Amino acid sequence: MRKFRRKVRSAWIVPVVGVTLLLCSCSSGSDPEPASFRGPDSPAALESPRSEAPAPDPSETDEPVDEETSENTEPATDEDTSDSDTPEELGLARGTYTVTMSGIAGWTEFRREGTVYIVDTVAEVGTTNGVNPVDVCLVSGMPAALPEVGAIWFGSNSGCIPGTSAADFDMTYVELNGSTVTVQPDDRMAATLANGFTVTNDFIGAFIFAPVSGQMTLTTESDGTLTGTIDIKGYPGQGTGTAVYQAQISGYRT
């Protein structure tokens, strides 16, 4: 009977020990447990996710890009005005100038004030001595109404003096060269007495001398000043003889 019990015990012990060893070998294997069973404190759970480099922007490339603009980048150029013949573009400044004249009228020296007018062409038709590129008038006193030494009206056109009611007679030849204008009397127009000068202060016996030769030359500067000379010879409207009118002219634009 004792022998039988020992055998029975031995028979149960062996299977139990085998099952225990099998379970131990399964729990101590090297295979990692599934991710679904990992706890929050496991090393794998604490690792930061791997960052991936962003995809390159197609617009940011090292290849050169041609830039085109619709705007015209060429510098603007001024229009060619070489063929223009207006007074301002040729350098002669139009305007009204207050001037001083110093010289001799007839046989008497004088110094007096006057005015120079430089204006656009007054008349383009009816001229017998060419169209004036610009019209110029020198005025000092009133020789026809009040004779004085050095009183003068000398203009390229009878209408270039403001306030006059005379017809627009072209009285002279006019040449324009840059900022300098030259005015020469046309002796055929002397009889109109639109131009004239006096050489005395005496009203009785005073004659108005009509310019028939010589010239007046005037130059304007960029600072508004004017300089020039006048050297003309005139015949009296009545009587005989001749008289000269010579003077230096200087002034400024008003």
C-alpha positions as CSV (number, residue, x, y, z in Angstrom):
1,M,0.0,0.0,0.0
2,R,2.8,2.5,0.8
3,K,4.5,1.6,-2.5
4,F,1.3,2.4,-4.4
5,R,1.0,5.8,-2.8
6,R,4.5,6.7,-3.6
7,K,4.0,5.9,-7.2
8,V,0.9,8.0,-7.3
9,R,2.7,11.0,-5.8
10,S,5.5,10.5,-8.3
11,A,3.1,10.4,-11.2
12,W,1.4,13.7,-10.2
13,I,4.7,15.5,-9.4
14,V,6.2,15.0,-12.8
15,P,3.4,16.6,-14.8
16,V,3.0,19.5,-12.5
17,V,6.8,20.3,-12.7
18,G,6.6,20.1,-16.5
19,V,3.7,22.5,-16.7
20,T,5.5,24.9,-14.4
21,L,8.7,24.8,-16.5
22,L,6.7,25.4,-19.7
23,L,5.0,28.5,-18.3
24,C,8.3,29.9,-17.1
25,S,9.9,29.5,-20.4
26,C,7.0,31.4,-22.2
27,S,7.1,34.3,-19.8
28,S,10.9,34.8,-20.0
29,G,11.3,34.7,-23.8
30,S,13.1,37.5,-25.8
31,D,10.2,38.4,-27.9
32,P,8.9,41.9,-27.0
33,E,5.4,42.3,-25.8
34,P,2.9,43.7,-28.3
35,A,2.7,47.5,-28.5
36,S,-0.9,47.4,-27.4
37,F,0.2,46.0,-24.0
38,R,3.0,48.6,-23.4
39,G,2.3,51.0,-20.5
40,P,2.8,54.7,-20.5
41,D,6.0,54.4,-18.6
42,S,7.7,52.0,-21.0
43,P,10.9,53.3,-22.8
44,A,9.3,53.0,-26.2
45,A,6.4,55.2,-25.1
46,L,8.7,58.0,-23.9
47,E,10.6,58.3,-27.1
48,S,9.7,61.5,-29.2
49,P,8.3,60.9,-32.7
50,R,10.8,61.1,-35.5
51,S,10.6,64.5,-37.3
52,E,10.5,64.5,-41.0
53,A,12.1,67.2,-43.2
54,P,9.4,69.4,-45.0
55,A,9.0,68.9,-48.7
56,P,11.0,71.5,-50.6
57,D,9.1,74.6,-51.9
58,P,9.1,74.5,-55.8
59,S,9.3,78.3,-55.8
60,E,12.6,78.3,-53.7
61,T,15.1,76.9,-56.1
62,D,18.7,77.8,-56.8
63,E,18.1,78.1,-60.6
64,P,18.1,81.7,-61.9
65,V,14.7,83.2,-62.7
66,D,14.3,85.8,-65.5
67,E,12.4,88.8,-64.3
68,E,10.3,90.6,-66.9
69,T,8.6,93.9,-66.4
70,S,6.1,95.7,-68.6
71,E,7.5,99.1,-67.7
72,N,9.9,100.8,-70.1
73,T,13.2,101.3,-68.2
74,E,14.8,103.4,-70.9
75,P,15.4,107.0,-69.9
76,A,13.0,109.5,-71.4
77,T,14.6,111.7,-74.1
78,D,13.6,115.2,-74.9
79,E,12.1,115.8,-78.3
80,D,14.4,117.3,-80.9
81,T,13.9,121.0,-81.0
82,S,16.8,121.9,-83.2
83,D,14.5,123.0,-86.0
84,S,12.3,125.1,-83.7
85,D,12.6,128.9,-84.2
86,T,10.5,130.3,-81.4
87,P,12.2,133.1,-79.5
88,E,12.4,131.4,-76.1
89,E,13.8,128.2,-77.6
90,L,16.4,130.1,-79.5
91,G,17.5,131.9,-76.3
92,L,15.9,135.3,-76.6
93,A,13.8,136.0,-73.6
94,R,10.5,137.7,-74.3
95,G,9.2,140.3,-71.9
96,T,9.3,143.9,-70.9
97,Y,12.7,145.4,-69.9
98,T,13.4,148.7,-68.0
99,V,16.5,150.1,-69.6
100,T,19.0,153.0,-69.3
101,M,20.4,154.6,-72.4
102,S,23.6,156.7,-72.5
103,G,24.8,158.3,-75.8
104,I,24.4,161.1,-78.2
105,A,21.4,162.3,-80.2
106,G,22.3,164.7,-83.1
107,W,25.0,166.8,-81.4
108,T,23.9,166.5,-77.8
109,E,24.8,163.9,-75.2
110,F,22.0,162.4,-73.1
111,R,21.2,159.8,-70.5
112,R,17.6,158.7,-70.0
113,E,15.3,155.9,-69.1
114,G,13.3,153.8,-71.5
115,T,11.6,150.5,-72.1
116,V,12.3,147.6,-74.4
117,Y,9.5,145.2,-75.5
118,I,10.3,141.8,-76.9
119,V,7.2,140.1,-78.1
120,D,6.0,137.3,-80.4
121,T,5.7,138.1,-84.1
122,V,3.0,140.8,-84.5
123,A,2.2,140.4,-88.3
124,E,2.9,137.5,-90.6
125,V,1.1,139.0,-93.7
126,G,1.4,142.3,-95.5
127,T,5.2,142.6,-95.0
128,T,7.6,143.6,-97.7
129,N,10.8,142.8,-95.9
130,G,10.2,139.3,-94.5
131,V,8.3,138.0,-91.5
132,N,10.0,139.0,-88.3
133,P,10.9,135.9,-86.1
134,V,10.3,138.2,-83.1
135,D,9.3,141.8,-82.7
136,V,11.3,144.4,-80.7
137,C,10.5,148.0,-79.7
138,L,12.5,150.6,-77.9
139,V,10.5,153.4,-76.4
140,S,11.7,156.5,-74.5
141,G,9.5,159.6,-74.2
142,M,7.1,160.7,-76.9
143,P,9.2,162.3,-79.7
144,A,6.1,163.2,-81.9
145,A,4.2,165.0,-79.1
146,L,7.0,166.1,-76.7
147,P,10.5,166.6,-78.3
148,E,13.4,165.9,-76.0
149,V,17.1,165.1,-76.5
150,G,17.2,161.3,-76.9
151,A,13.4,160.7,-77.1
152,I,12.8,157.8,-79.4
153,W,10.4,155.2,-80.7
154,F,12.1,152.5,-82.7
155,G,10.3,149.3,-83.3
156,S,10.4,146.4,-85.8
157,N,6.6,146.6,-86.0
158,S,4.4,149.6,-85.3
159,G,2.1,147.4,-83.3
160,C,4.5,146.0,-80.8
161,I,4.2,148.9,-78.4
162,P,1.3,148.3,-76.0
163,G,-1.5,150.8,-76.2
164,T,-0.7,152.1,-79.7
165,S,-3.5,152.4,-82.2
166,A,-1.2,152.3,-85.2
167,A,-1.6,149.7,-87.9
168,D,0.7,146.7,-87.8
169,F,3.4,148.0,-90.2
170,D,6.5,145.9,-90.5
171,M,9.1,148.7,-90.2
172,T,12.5,146.8,-90.2
173,Y,14.5,143.8,-91.0
174,V,15.0,141.5,-88.1
175,E,17.7,138.8,-87.6
176,L,17.6,136.4,-84.7
177,N,20.8,134.6,-83.6
178,G,20.4,132.7,-80.3
179,S,19.8,135.2,-77.5
180,T,20.7,138.2,-79.7
181,V,18.4,140.1,-82.0
182,T,19.4,142.7,-84.6
183,V,17.0,145.2,-86.0
184,Q,17.7,147.3,-89.1
185,P,15.4,150.0,-90.4
186,D,13.7,149.7,-93.8
187,D,14.1,153.1,-95.5
188,R,11.0,152.5,-97.6
189,M,8.9,152.7,-94.4
190,A,10.5,155.9,-93.1
191,A,7.8,158.1,-94.5
192,T,5.2,156.6,-92.1
193,L,7.1,158.3,-89.2
194,A,6.0,155.3,-87.0
195,N,9.7,155.3,-86.0
196,G,11.5,158.5,-85.1
197,F,13.7,160.3,-82.6
198,T,14.4,163.9,-81.6
199,V,17.6,165.8,-80.8
200,T,16.4,168.9,-79.0
201,N,14.1,170.0,-76.2
202,D,12.7,172.9,-78.2
203,F,9.2,172.3,-79.6
204,I,9.5,175.1,-82.1
205,G,11.7,174.1,-84.9
206,A,12.1,170.5,-83.6
207,F,12.1,167.8,-86.2
208,I,11.4,164.1,-86.0
209,F,14.1,162.1,-87.6
210,A,13.0,158.9,-89.2
211,P,15.6,156.1,-89.1
212,V,16.8,155.0,-92.6
213,S,20.0,153.1,-91.8
214,G,22.1,151.6,-89.1
215,Q,20.9,149.0,-86.5
216,M,20.0,148.1,-83.0
217,T,21.4,145.0,-81.4
218,L,20.1,143.5,-78.1
219,T,21.1,140.5,-76.1
220,T,19.2,138.9,-73.2
221,E,20.8,136.8,-70.4
222,S,19.5,133.9,-68.4
223,D,19.5,136.1,-65.2
224,G,16.9,138.5,-66.8
225,T,19.3,141.3,-67.8
226,L,19.5,142.9,-71.2
227,T,22.4,144.7,-72.9
228,G,22.9,146.2,-76.4
229,T,23.6,149.2,-78.6
230,I,21.8,151.4,-81.1
231,D,23.5,153.3,-83.9
232,I,21.1,154.6,-86.5
233,K,20.8,157.6,-88.9
234,G,17.6,159.5,-89.6
235,Y,16.2,162.1,-91.9
236,P,13.8,164.7,-90.8
237,G,10.2,164.5,-91.9
238,Q,10.6,168.0,-93.2
239,G,13.6,170.1,-93.8
240,T,17.1,168.9,-94.7
241,G,20.0,167.3,-93.0
242,T,20.5,164.1,-91.1
243,A,21.1,163.2,-87.5
244,V,22.6,160.2,-85.7
245,Y,21.3,158.4,-82.6
246,Q,24.0,156.4,-80.8
247,A,23.7,154.9,-77.3
248,Q,24.6,152.0,-75.0
249,I,21.5,150.1,-73.6
250,S,21.3,148.1,-70.4
251,G,18.5,147.0,-68.2
252,Y,16.6,144.2,-66.6
253,R,13.3,142.3,-67.2
254,T,10.4,143.6,-65.1
